[in-house]
Amino acid sequence: MRAIFINAIGALGCAALLATLATRAGAGDLEEGIRFRDSRDYQRAIVAFRRAAEQGIPEAQFNLGFMYANGTGVLRDFSRAKEWYEKAASQGHGGAQNNLGLMYYEGTGVRQDYKQAIAWLTKAAMQGHPAPQVTLGLMYDKGQGVPQDYRKAIEWYTKAAAQGSAAGQSNLGTMYEAGTGVAQDFRAAMSWYAKAAAQGDAQAQFNLGALYANGRGARRDLVEALKWVLLAIQGGYTEGSEARQHLERGMTRDQVAEAENRARKWKSANP
């Protein structure tokens, strides 16, 4: 389970955003900054974003904060990142609210403060952003800064999962598999893992493989189990190697070959 930063592309499409800001001073600087950023001319992007940010445009403030937080075109500077995120967040920018909340959640460049994290993440989540919804679910799940409340965790995970968040879907699958805050339901767990796995979520792919291996939520299928474990390993899930060896010891060569073939076909169809 994991928290998610929102990247500098932002929650709004650039075209819609620029149309909204067309009559505001600095819109041209914002457009220029986006163009430079997308062409990886980061130093010129910084200059353009700063001009727009100083005129109060929240999307520019957010982008500037993101670039300082990641050391893109400038030396990494969390203090300046926080400063620009705060300016954008105070104007209701959901991405800035999320990333500022995560700085407090993780203690990145600031003293870790779960109450501040909850406050900013809730503002972003209430705007419908799935990333902060996942993190809020995680905080209620673990009791971080709030009393542990599995039902609220499931509520936030469900909101994110319904919007297609792979992390939300995977975390929800974990809750159903373990019966945490809900009645244990392997079919529901498999359904949510499958949605996240289809998006390339390595943890969900591994968990889906484990369900197939144990015949939970569906008929036991070692070939399908190995297929998902192989995909999870390819996706960076290093803990899958031992499970792979265990599965292969109980399979025929033809079954292993079939699993490998299925994994290749899936990877080819989902590059």
Backbone as CSV, one residue per row, in Angstrom:
resi,resn,N_x,N_y,N_z,CA_x,CA_y,CA_z,C_x,C_y,C_z
1,MET,0.844,-1.177,0.000,0.000,0.000,0.000,0.885,1.235,0.000
2,ARG,0.483,2.283,-0.733,1.390,3.401,-0.904,0.641,4.705,-1.123
3,ALA,1.343,5.805,-0.832,0.820,7.137,-1.087,1.286,7.582,-2.469
4,ILE,0.636,8.588,-3.016,0.902,8.955,-4.400,1.072,10.462,-4.556
5,PHE,2.186,10.891,-5.155,2.350,12.287,-5.536,1.645,12.542,-6.865
6,ILE,1.122,13.735,-7.019,0.553,14.164,-8.302,1.653,14.886,-9.055
7,ASN,1.865,14.527,-10.333,2.978,15.115,-11.070,2.618,16.460,-11.656
8,ALA,3.601,17.047,-12.319,3.458,18.428,-12.765,2.584,18.600,-13.987
9,ILE,2.036,17.531,-14.518,1.087,17.672,-15.623,-0.201,18.280,-15.099
10,GLY,-0.511,17.975,-13.830,-1.685,18.577,-13.216,-2.945,17.793,-13.467
11,ALA,-4.018,18.176,-12.752,-5.269,17.447,-12.828,-6.116,17.890,-14.002
12,LEU,-5.853,19.087,-14.526,-6.647,19.591,-15.640,-5.869,19.436,-16.941
13,GLY,-6.566,19.233,-18.046,-5.910,19.224,-19.337,-5.369,20.604,-19.636
14,CYS,-4.221,20.656,-20.281,-3.607,21.956,-20.542,-4.515,22.864,-21.362
15,ALA,-5.202,22.324,-22.352,-6.047,23.151,-23.206,-7.170,23.789,-22.407
16,ALA,-7.822,22.991,-21.570,-8.926,23.515,-20.763,-8.407,24.532,-19.762
17,LEU,-7.258,24.252,-19.189,-6.662,25.148,-18.211,-6.343,26.491,-18.840
18,LEU,-5.696,26.467,-19.992,-5.296,27.715,-20.634,-6.496,28.529,-21.090
19,ALA,-7.570,27.826,-21.508,-8.779,28.533,-21.897,-9.367,29.274,-20.706
20,THR,-9.316,28.645,-19.535,-9.845,29.252,-18.317,-9.050,30.495,-17.935
21,LEU,-7.736,30.433,-18.186,-6.858,31.524,-17.762,-6.575,32.540,-18.862
22,ALA,-7.262,32.400,-19.999,-6.916,33.183,-21.186,-6.922,34.684,-20.928
23,THR,-7.833,35.169,-20.064,-7.951,36.607,-19.856,-7.128,37.079,-18.674
24,ARG,-6.408,36.177,-18.020,-5.631,36.560,-16.854,-4.175,36.839,-17.219
25,ALA,-3.626,37.843,-16.521,-2.207,38.167,-16.733,-1.359,36.969,-16.356
26,GLY,-0.370,36.692,-17.152,0.522,35.575,-16.861,0.169,34.296,-17.566
27,ALA,-0.997,34.258,-18.226,-1.376,33.022,-18.916,-0.371,32.662,-19.999
28,GLY,0.162,33.687,-20.654,1.164,33.422,-21.682,2.436,32.846,-21.096
29,ASP,2.806,33.328,-19.906,3.987,32.788,-19.245,3.761,31.334,-18.838
30,LEU,2.556,31.043,-18.372,2.237,29.660,-18.002,2.318,28.751,-19.222
31,GLU,1.734,29.196,-20.321,1.769,28.405,-21.554,3.202,28.172,-22.004
32,GLU,4.006,29.215,-21.889,5.411,29.104,-22.291,6.147,28.127,-21.380
33,GLY,5.866,28.196,-20.092,6.498,27.292,-19.141,6.156,25.845,-19.421
34,ILE,4.899,25.587,-19.744,4.463,24.229,-20.066,5.165,23.737,-21.328
35,ARG,5.278,24.624,-22.315,5.949,24.243,-23.561,7.424,23.916,-23.315
36,PHE,8.094,24.759,-22.553,9.503,24.502,-22.245,9.656,23.223,-21.417
37,ARG,8.758,23.033,-20.436,8.845,21.827,-19.608,8.667,20.572,-20.442
38,ASP,7.678,20.600,-21.330,7.399,19.419,-22.142,8.517,19.116,-23.133
39,SER,9.279,20.142,-23.523,10.422,19.935,-24.424,11.718,19.723,-23.634
40,ARG,11.573,19.618,-22.305,12.688,19.344,-21.383,13.717,20.470,-21.335
41,ASP,13.272,21.678,-21.643,14.126,22.853,-21.464,13.760,23.414,-20.088
42,TYR,14.247,22.749,-19.054,13.758,22.999,-17.702,14.172,24.361,-17.146
43,GLN,15.351,24.832,-17.493,15.778,26.121,-16.952,14.905,27.254,-17.475
44,ARG,14.564,27.198,-18.734,13.676,28.229,-19.286,12.254,28.044,-18.760
45,ALA,11.865,26.796,-18.511,10.548,26.537,-17.925,10.447,27.178,-16.544
46,ILE,11.512,27.033,-15.752,11.535,27.628,-14.416,11.312,29.137,-14.483
47,VAL,11.999,29.796,-15.399,11.888,31.250,-15.536,10.453,31.645,-15.885
48,ALA,9.858,30.939,-16.847,8.502,31.260,-17.275,7.484,30.960,-16.175
49,PHE,7.631,29.812,-15.528,6.713,29.472,-14.444,6.809,30.485,-13.302
50,ARG,8.035,30.944,-13.000,8.190,31.906,-11.902,7.479,33.218,-12.237
51,ARG,7.592,33.655,-13.487,6.904,34.897,-13.868,5.396,34.757,-13.655
52,ALA,4.849,33.631,-14.091,3.410,33.408,-13.937,3.044,33.206,-12.466
53,ALA,3.886,32.489,-11.743,3.605,32.211,-10.335,3.577,33.489,-9.519
54,GLU,4.477,34.405,-9.818,4.537,35.663,-9.079,3.326,36.540,-9.351
55,GLN,2.592,36.213,-10.430,1.353,36.922,-10.726,0.134,36.192,-10.147
56,GLY,0.410,35.148,-9.372,-0.670,34.500,-8.626,-1.378,33.370,-9.325
57,ILE,-0.811,32.845,-10.412,-1.473,31.761,-11.135,-1.146,30.430,-10.462
58,PRO,-2.153,29.752,-9.895,-1.881,28.560,-9.085,-1.235,27.405,-9.837
59,GLU,-1.569,27.198,-11.103,-0.965,26.093,-11.849,0.533,26.319,-12.025
60,ALA,0.923,27.566,-12.214,2.349,27.888,-12.326,3.032,27.694,-10.976
61,GLN,2.365,28.102,-9.894,2.921,27.916,-8.552,3.113,26.432,-8.260
62,PHE,2.141,25.637,-8.658,2.233,24.191,-8.469,3.403,23.606,-9.247
63,ASN,3.541,23.975,-10.509,4.629,23.464,-11.336,5.990,23.875,-10.779
64,LEU,6.079,25.105,-10.296,7.326,25.590,-9.726,7.660,24.790,-8.462
65,GLY,6.654,24.567,-7.626,6.865,23.756,-6.436,7.325,22.355,-6.780
66,PHE,6.711,21.765,-7.796,7.059,20.411,-8.210,8.502,20.337,-8.701
67,MET,8.918,21.357,-9.455,10.277,21.348,-9.991,11.309,21.532,-8.885
68,TYR,11.011,22.363,-7.890,11.911,22.496,-6.750,11.950,21.211,-5.932
69,ALA,10.808,20.564,-5.769,10.742,19.332,-4.970,11.544,18.205,-5.613
70,ASN,11.625,18.216,-6.943,12.292,17.130,-7.664,13.666,17.508,-8.216
71,GLY,14.063,18.764,-8.011,15.363,19.193,-8.531,15.396,19.191,-10.041
72,THR,14.307,19.611,-10.658,14.201,19.629,-12.114,14.501,21.035,-12.631
73,GLY,15.685,21.220,-13.197,16.073,22.525,-13.713,16.632,23.452,-12.655
74,VAL,16.572,23.025,-11.405,17.096,23.797,-10.275,17.653,22.814,-9.250
75,LEU,18.409,23.329,-8.279,18.821,22.495,-7.172,17.583,22.140,-6.349
76,ARG,17.485,20.898,-5.905,16.339,20.496,-5.096,16.283,21.362,-3.834
77,ASP,15.092,21.890,-3.575,14.932,22.781,-2.430,13.513,22.591,-1.890
78,PHE,13.396,21.788,-0.840,12.076,21.481,-0.298,11.407,22.694,0.349
79,SER,12.199,23.611,0.868,11.617,24.815,1.471,10.891,25.648,0.421
80,ARG,11.543,25.814,-0.729,10.894,26.569,-1.807,9.728,25.786,-2.401
81,ALA,9.880,24.469,-2.481,8.769,23.643,-2.970,7.552,23.838,-2.076
82,LYS,7.768,23.774,-0.774,6.671,23.959,0.180,6.047,25.341,0.028
83,GLU,6.893,26.356,-0.121,6.399,27.730,-0.267,5.460,27.863,-1.463
84,TRP,5.874,27.301,-2.617,5.043,27.436,-3.810,3.823,26.530,-3.766
85,TYR,3.976,25.345,-3.186,2.800,24.478,-3.003,1.763,25.172,-2.125
86,GLU,2.228,25.826,-1.053,1.290,26.508,-0.147,0.528,27.604,-0.866
87,LYS,1.224,28.359,-1.714,0.555,29.434,-2.445,-0.532,28.871,-3.366
88,ALA,-0.207,27.797,-4.075,-1.193,27.186,-4.974,-2.304,26.498,-4.188
89,ALA,-1.932,25.798,-3.117,-2.914,25.070,-2.314,-3.927,26.008,-1.684
90,SER,-3.466,27.189,-1.245,-4.370,28.155,-0.607,-5.395,28.705,-1.592
91,GLN,-5.105,28.541,-2.907,-6.060,28.952,-3.940,-6.915,27.772,-4.423
92,GLY,-6.776,26.622,-3.741,-7.624,25.478,-4.059,-7.066,24.524,-5.090
93,HIS,-5.778,24.608,-5.400,-5.184,23.703,-6.389,-5.031,22.315,-5.773
94,GLY,-5.766,21.344,-6.293,-5.798,20.009,-5.722,-4.462,19.290,-5.755
95,GLY,-3.717,19.445,-6.831,-2.414,18.796,-6.926,-1.457,19.327,-5.879
96,ALA,-1.475,20.637,-5.670,-0.606,21.244,-4.661,-1.037,20.810,-3.260
97,GLN,-2.340,20.745,-3.025,-2.841,20.291,-1.726,-2.388,18.857,-1.450
98,ASN,-2.464,18.009,-2.461,-2.020,16.627,-2.309,-0.527,16.550,-1.990
99,ASN,0.284,17.235,-2.797,1.729,17.127,-2.629,2.216,17.767,-1.340
100,LEU,1.544,18.850,-0.919,1.873,19.466,0.365,1.496,18.515,1.500
101,GLY,0.331,17.882,1.361,-0.087,16.903,2.358,0.893,15.749,2.463
102,LEU,1.422,15.316,1.332,2.385,14.214,1.345,3.727,14.625,1.951
103,MET,4.091,15.877,1.785,5.319,16.338,2.432,5.188,16.202,3.949
104,TYR,4.032,16.577,4.476,3.796,16.442,5.917,3.642,14.970,6.311
105,TYR,3.024,14.181,5.451,2.814,12.754,5.738,4.150,12.011,5.846
106,GLU,5.059,12.308,4.929,6.331,11.594,4.870,7.455,12.302,5.627
107,GLY,7.199,13.569,6.029,8.260,14.328,6.681,9.344,14.729,5.710
108,THR,8.958,15.056,4.481,9.910,15.432,3.432,10.095,16.944,3.419
109,GLY,11.234,17.402,3.932,11.511,18.835,3.958,10.790,19.581,5.064
110,VAL,9.975,18.879,5.822,9.248,19.464,6.945,9.213,18.432,8.077
111,ARG,8.858,18.884,9.262,8.661,17.939,10.352,7.398,17.127,10.062
112,GLN,7.490,15.818,10.214,6.327,14.969,9.951,5.171,15.398,10.849
113,ASP,4.015,15.586,10.213,2.851,16.088,10.943,1.601,15.493,10.306
114,TYR,1.084,14.439,10.901,-0.074,13.757,10.329,-1.329,14.639,10.312
115,LYS,-1.465,15.532,11.305,-2.648,16.397,11.324,-2.649,17.350,10.138
116,GLN,-1.481,17.937,9.860,-1.375,18.802,8.676,-1.590,17.984,7.404
117,ALA,-1.052,16.777,7.380,-1.224,15.906,6.217,-2.706,15.629,5.975
118,ILE,-3.404,15.241,7.021,-4.839,14.948,6.911,-5.601,16.170,6.394
119,ALA,-5.273,17.341,6.929,-5.987,18.563,6.551,-5.846,18.858,5.056
120,TRP,-4.593,18.807,4.553,-4.377,19.129,3.136,-4.874,18.011,2.212
121,LEU,-4.647,16.773,2.611,-5.084,15.660,1.780,-6.613,15.611,1.680
122,THR,-7.286,15.952,2.762,-8.755,15.955,2.737,-9.273,17.012,1.773
123,LYS,-8.639,18.191,1.783,-9.057,19.239,0.840,-8.940,18.747,-0.602
124,ALA,-7.817,18.081,-0.904,-7.613,17.577,-2.266,-8.570,16.436,-2.579
125,ALA,-8.753,15.537,-1.614,-9.624,14.385,-1.831,-11.069,14.801,-2.053
126,MET,-11.503,15.849,-1.364,-12.881,16.322,-1.506,-13.139,16.917,-2.888
127,GLN,-12.064,17.251,-3.603,-12.212,17.723,-4.985,-12.302,16.552,-5.959
128,GLY,-12.173,15.335,-5.428,-12.321,14.154,-6.273,-11.030,13.580,-6.804
129,HIS,-9.886,14.071,-6.329,-8.610,13.540,-6.804,-8.357,12.158,-6.194
130,PRO,-8.105,11.130,-6.987,-7.911,9.788,-6.433,-6.637,9.610,-5.619
131,ALA,-5.552,10.328,-5.969,-4.284,10.144,-5.246,-4.429,10.430,-3.751
132,PRO,-4.966,11.595,-3.351,-5.125,11.832,-1.913,-6.169,10.922,-1.280
133,GLN,-7.130,10.467,-2.057,-8.111,9.519,-1.525,-7.421,8.222,-1.102
134,VAL,-6.464,7.770,-1.911,-5.707,6.566,-1.564,-4.904,6.789,-0.284
135,THR,-4.231,7.936,-0.184,-3.408,8.195,0.996,-4.261,8.325,2.247
136,LEU,-5.403,8.977,2.144,-6.301,9.072,3.293,-6.772,7.684,3.713
137,GLY,-7.082,6.855,2.723,-7.467,5.476,3.039,-6.362,4.775,3.805
138,LEU,-5.133,4.993,3.374,-3.976,4.380,4.025,-3.818,4.859,5.462
139,MET,-4.067,6.149,5.689,-3.914,6.705,7.025,-4.982,6.171,7.981
140,TYR,-6.210,6.042,7.487,-7.268,5.449,8.316,-7.017,3.955,8.509
141,ASP,-6.482,3.315,7.497,-6.164,1.890,7.567,-5.137,1.614,8.665
142,LYS,-4.113,2.475,8.747,-3.022,2.267,9.693,-3.179,3.042,11.006
143,GLY,-4.186,3.940,11.045,-4.349,4.760,12.239,-3.254,5.795,12.377
144,GLN,-2.908,6.433,11.279,-1.844,7.446,11.277,-2.464,8.842,11.364
145,GLY,-2.373,9.449,12.538,-2.919,10.792,12.722,-4.409,10.821,12.972
146,VAL,-5.043,9.671,12.865,-6.479,9.523,13.107,-6.694,8.181,13.798
147,PRO,-7.818,8.026,14.519,-8.109,6.697,15.071,-8.253,5.688,13.935
148,GLN,-7.700,4.505,14.108,-7.807,3.478,13.065,-9.273,3.197,12.771
149,ASP,-9.619,3.269,11.493,-11.024,3.113,11.108,-11.053,2.439,9.731
150,TYR,-11.250,1.123,9.731,-11.211,0.374,8.481,-12.349,0.752,7.543
151,ARG,-13.490,1.102,8.101,-14.618,1.474,7.247,-14.325,2.756,6.470
152,LYS,-13.703,3.733,7.152,-13.335,4.962,6.452,-12.227,4.683,5.439
153,ALA,-11.323,3.786,5.789,-10.272,3.416,4.837,-10.903,2.846,3.570
154,ILE,-11.847,1.941,3.746,-12.523,1.327,2.596,-13.295,2.377,1.803
155,GLU,-13.903,3.311,2.507,-14.653,4.373,1.825,-13.750,5.170,0.889
156,TRP,-12.556,5.555,1.387,-11.640,6.332,0.555,-11.022,5.485,-0.554
157,TYR,-10.654,4.247,-0.231,-10.125,3.369,-1.275,-11.154,3.170,-2.388
158,THR,-12.410,3.011,-1.991,-13.475,2.770,-2.978,-13.658,3.969,-3.892
159,LYS,-13.593,5.179,-3.323,-13.721,6.389,-4.141,-12.605,6.444,-5.186
160,ALA,-11.382,6.133,-4.744,-10.249,6.149,-5.676,-10.359,5.029,-6.699
161,ALA,-10.720,3.843,-6.232,-10.825,2.683,-7.120,-11.880,2.902,-8.200
162,ALA,-12.978,3.549,-7.829,-14.062,3.798,-8.789,-13.623,4.733,-9.907
163,GLN,-12.559,5.521,-9.650,-12.029,6.431,-10.674,-10.894,5.791,-11.466
164,GLY,-10.646,4.507,-11.194,-9.626,3.807,-11.956,-8.250,3.819,-11.333
165,SER,-8.125,4.249,-10.081,-6.820,4.255,-9.427,-6.373,2.823,-9.154
166,ALA,-5.244,2.434,-9.735,-4.726,1.078,-9.521,-4.364,0.859,-8.053
167,ALA,-3.799,1.885,-7.412,-3.448,1.756,-5.998,-4.690,1.573,-5.145
168,GLY,-5.748,2.332,-5.451,-6.994,2.182,-4.718,-7.599,0.805,-4.913
169,GLN,-7.565,0.327,-6.148,-8.107,-0.999,-6.456,-7.315,-2.088,-5.754
170,SER,-5.993,-1.984,-5.777,-5.137,-2.984,-5.139,-5.350,-3.000,-3.631
171,ASN,-5.389,-1.810,-3.015,-5.581,-1.730,-1.570,-6.949,-2.255,-1.161
172,LEU,-7.953,-1.976,-1.992,-9.293,-2.482,-1.707,-9.309,-4.009,-1.797
173,GLY,-8.602,-4.542,-2.782,-8.492,-5.993,-2.901,-7.875,-6.615,-1.659
174,THR,-6.867,-5.936,-1.098,-6.222,-6.427,0.117,-7.199,-6.475,1.278
175,MET,-8.059,-5.451,1.376,-9.045,-5.410,2.463,-10.034,-6.573,2.340
176,TYR,-10.495,-6.825,1.129,-11.442,-7.926,0.918,-10.775,-9.282,1.124
177,GLU,-9.531,-9.410,0.711,-8.849,-10.696,0.882,-8.659,-11.026,2.366
178,ALA,-8.297,-10.013,3.140,-8.037,-10.236,4.564,-9.298,-10.183,5.417
179,GLY,-10.393,-9.634,4.833,-11.606,-9.447,5.634,-11.424,-8.340,6.656
180,THR,-10.738,-7.282,6.258,-10.464,-6.152,7.148,-11.480,-5.049,6.893
181,GLY,-12.384,-4.847,7.836,-13.417,-3.816,7.690,-14.588,-4.240,6.850
182,VAL,-14.481,-5.422,6.237,-15.565,-5.994,5.424,-15.547,-7.502,5.629
183,ALA,-16.646,-8.139,5.241,-16.646,-9.601,5.277,-15.628,-10.114,4.261
184,GLN,-14.855,-11.116,4.660,-13.860,-11.675,3.748,-14.544,-12.178,2.486
185,ASP,-14.016,-11.781,1.335,-14.659,-12.105,0.066,-13.569,-12.246,-0.994
186,PHE,-13.173,-13.483,-1.273,-12.079,-13.717,-2.218,-12.466,-13.347,-3.651
187,ARG,-13.734,-13.502,-3.979,-14.166,-13.111,-5.333,-14.024,-11.603,-5.530
188,ALA,-14.453,-10.839,-4.523,-14.317,-9.382,-4.608,-12.844,-8.993,-4.639
189,ALA,-12.033,-9.653,-3.822,-10.595,-9.370,-3.818,-10.002,-9.628,-5.197
190,MET,-10.362,-10.769,-5.791,-9.845,-11.107,-7.111,-10.281,-10.083,-8.149
191,SER,-11.517,-9.635,-8.058,-12.031,-8.647,-9.008,-11.234,-7.345,-8.937
192,TRP,-10.980,-6.865,-7.713,-10.235,-5.611,-7.575,-8.773,-5.779,-7.952
193,TYR,-8.181,-6.902,-7.558,-6.785,-7.154,-7.969,-6.677,-7.197,-9.497
194,ALA,-7.657,-7.829,-10.133,-7.622,-7.963,-11.592,-7.658,-6.603,-12.275
195,LYS,-8.465,-5.678,-11.728,-8.547,-4.332,-12.308,-7.201,-3.617,-12.195
196,ALA,-6.580,-3.728,-11.011,-5.282,-3.078,-10.818,-4.185,-3.774,-11.623
197,ALA,-4.236,-5.097,-11.665,-3.245,-5.867,-12.413,-3.286,-5.524,-13.896
198,ALA,-4.483,-5.287,-14.411,-4.637,-4.938,-15.833,-3.973,-3.607,-16.154
199,GLN,-3.748,-2.780,-15.131,-3.065,-1.499,-15.321,-1.557,-1.613,-15.078
200,GLY,-1.106,-2.840,-14.781,0.320,-3.050,-14.595,0.800,-2.918,-13.167
201,ASP,-0.126,-2.896,-12.197,0.269,-2.799,-10.796,0.903,-4.120,-10.359
202,ALA,2.203,-4.097,-10.072,2.943,-5.329,-9.795,2.474,-6.023,-8.522
203,GLN,2.167,-5.247,-7.480,1.687,-5.845,-6.241,0.371,-6.577,-6.476
204,ALA,-0.526,-5.953,-7.222,-1.815,-6.575,-7.510,-1.642,-7.812,-8.389
205,GLN,-0.707,-7.753,-9.328,-0.442,-8.915,-10.178,0.022,-10.095,-9.340
206,PHE,0.906,-9.825,-8.389,1.379,-10.899,-7.526,0.241,-11.452,-6.675
207,ASN,-0.544,-10.561,-6.080,-1.645,-11.004,-5.229,-2.685,-11.798,-6.018
208,LEU,-2.904,-11.376,-7.256,-3.835,-12.106,-8.117,-3.294,-13.506,-8.389
209,GLY,-2.003,-13.599,-8.663,-1.375,-14.899,-8.878,-1.508,-15.793,-7.660
210,ALA,-1.343,-15.208,-6.466,-1.457,-15.984,-5.228,-2.868,-16.540,-5.043
211,LEU,-3.869,-15.752,-5.410,-5.257,-16.240,-5.303,-5.479,-17.418,-6.241
212,TYR,-4.995,-17.309,-7.469,-5.119,-18.429,-8.417,-4.370,-19.663,-7.900
213,ALA,-3.216,-19.449,-7.317,-2.411,-20.572,-6.826,-3.106,-21.323,-5.700
214,ASN,-3.875,-20.569,-4.914,-4.541,-21.177,-3.759,-6.019,-21.489,-3.998
215,GLY,-6.493,-21.217,-5.213,-7.893,-21.499,-5.521,-8.858,-20.672,-4.709
216,ARG,-8.512,-19.430,-4.473,-9.371,-18.530,-3.718,-9.982,-17.486,-4.646
217,GLY,-11.290,-17.497,-4.744,-11.987,-16.574,-5.634,-12.201,-17.139,-7.015
218,ALA,-11.529,-18.225,-7.329,-11.665,-18.898,-8.619,-11.063,-20.290,-8.493
219,ARG,-11.327,-21.124,-9.485,-10.756,-22.462,-9.492,-9.222,-22.364,-9.508
220,ARG,-8.564,-23.259,-8.785,-7.102,-23.255,-8.733,-6.534,-23.433,-10.136
221,ASP,-5.615,-22.553,-10.495,-5.063,-22.556,-11.848,-3.590,-22.146,-11.747
222,LEU,-2.696,-23.123,-11.742,-1.280,-22.840,-11.559,-0.663,-22.105,-12.748
223,VAL,-1.182,-22.385,-13.933,-0.669,-21.706,-15.122,-0.982,-20.207,-15.046
224,GLU,-2.231,-19.884,-14.718,-2.611,-18.472,-14.602,-1.896,-17.824,-13.418
225,ALA,-1.711,-18.585,-12.351,-0.984,-18.064,-11.190,0.440,-17.689,-11.570
226,LEU,1.139,-18.578,-12.261,2.522,-18.300,-12.644,2.601,-17.144,-13.628
227,LYS,1.640,-17.076,-14.525,1.607,-15.957,-15.474,1.643,-14.617,-14.732
228,TRP,0.772,-14.457,-13.711,0.695,-13.178,-12.997,1.926,-12.956,-12.128
229,VAL,2.476,-14.008,-11.565,3.691,-13.861,-10.774,4.854,-13.422,-11.667
230,LEU,4.951,-14.000,-12.853,5.994,-13.597,-13.795,5.858,-12.123,-14.173
231,LEU,4.630,-11.695,-14.419,4.392,-10.292,-14.779,4.735,-9.368,-13.612
232,ALA,4.423,-9.821,-12.392,4.752,-9.014,-11.213,6.262,-8.849,-11.085
233,ILE,7.002,-9.931,-11.299,8.466,-9.867,-11.231,9.006,-8.919,-12.291
234,GLN,8.477,-9.026,-13.498,8.907,-8.143,-14.584,8.579,-6.691,-14.271
235,GLY,7.521,-6.487,-13.485,7.116,-5.131,-13.104,7.866,-4.585,-11.909
236,GLY,8.828,-5.360,-11.393,9.656,-4.872,-10.307,9.339,-5.432,-8.938
237,TYR,8.423,-6.415,-8.874,8.084,-7.010,-7.585,9.106,-8.101,-7.271
238,THR,10.171,-7.725,-6.585,11.308,-8.624,-6.367,10.978,-9.801,-5.455
239,GLU,9.969,-9.653,-4.613,9.628,-10.730,-3.685,8.943,-11.899,-4.389
240,GLY,8.670,-11.755,-5.681,7.974,-12.810,-6.400,8.850,-13.982,-6.811
241,SER,10.166,-13.835,-6.732,11.064,-14.887,-7.211,10.886,-16.202,-6.453
242,GLU,10.743,-16.122,-5.150,10.568,-17.338,-4.354,9.246,-18.026,-4.694
243,ALA,8.199,-17.228,-4.881,6.898,-17.792,-5.248,6.976,-18.455,-6.620
244,ARG,7.724,-17.848,-7.523,7.895,-18.439,-8.857,8.522,-19.827,-8.756
245,GLN,9.586,-19.922,-7.986,10.267,-21.209,-7.833,9.342,-22.255,-7.205
246,HIS,8.586,-21.836,-6.221,7.656,-22.749,-5.548,6.596,-23.253,-6.526
247,LEU,6.048,-22.356,-7.331,5.027,-22.752,-8.305,5.609,-23.711,-9.345
248,GLU,6.768,-23.365,-9.870,7.352,-24.159,-10.956,7.696,-25.579,-10.507
249,ARG,8.023,-25.748,-9.218,8.329,-27.092,-8.714,7.107,-28.013,-8.777
250,GLY,5.922,-27.442,-8.750,4.708,-28.254,-8.791,4.037,-28.295,-10.148
251,MET,4.751,-27.844,-11.203,4.168,-27.775,-12.540,4.991,-28.588,-13.529
252,THR,4.345,-28.993,-14.612,5.064,-29.669,-15.681,5.770,-28.626,-16.548
253,ARG,6.703,-29.077,-17.375,7.397,-28.151,-18.270,6.429,-27.476,-19.227
254,ASP,5.446,-28.256,-19.690,4.453,-27.684,-20.605,3.642,-26.589,-19.916
255,GLN,3.298,-26.808,-18.657,2.540,-25.800,-17.925,3.361,-24.528,-17.726
256,VAL,4.627,-24.691,-17.391,5.503,-23.532,-17.216,5.639,-22.773,-18.531
257,ALA,5.821,-23.511,-19.619,5.947,-22.889,-20.935,4.680,-22.127,-21.307
258,GLU,3.531,-22.696,-20.970,2.258,-22.037,-21.266,2.111,-20.748,-20.456
259,ALA,2.504,-20.783,-19.186,2.442,-19.587,-18.344,3.349,-18.493,-18.893
260,GLU,4.547,-18.889,-19.314,5.487,-17.918,-19.878,4.936,-17.320,-21.166
261,ASN,4.287,-18.166,-21.968,3.687,-17.695,-23.219,2.564,-16.706,-22.949
262,ARG,1.724,-17.015,-21.962,0.630,-16.101,-21.610,1.168,-14.762,-21.108
263,ALA,2.225,-14.820,-20.317,2.824,-13.588,-19.801,3.389,-12.739,-20.942
264,ARG,4.043,-13.389,-21.902,4.587,-12.656,-23.054,3.475,-12.006,-23.857
265,LYS,2.386,-12.742,-24.075,1.273,-12.201,-24.847,0.645,-11.003,-24.131
266,TRP,0.501,-11.125,-22.806,-0.084,-10.013,-22.037,0.828,-8.795,-22.136
267,LYS,2.129,-9.020,-21.988,3.084,-7.917,-22.025,3.100,-7.263,-23.395
268,SER,2.968,-8.077,-24.432,2.953,-7.541,-25.807,1.708,-6.690,-26.044
269,ALA,0.596,-7.109,-25.466,-0.665,-6.367,-25.640,-0.759,-5.173,-24.704
270,ASN,0.099,-5.157,-23.675,0.062,-4.062,-22.695,1.474,-3.531,-22.447
271,PRO,2.089,-2.924,-23.474,3.490,-2.490,-23.359,3.672,-1.390,-22.298
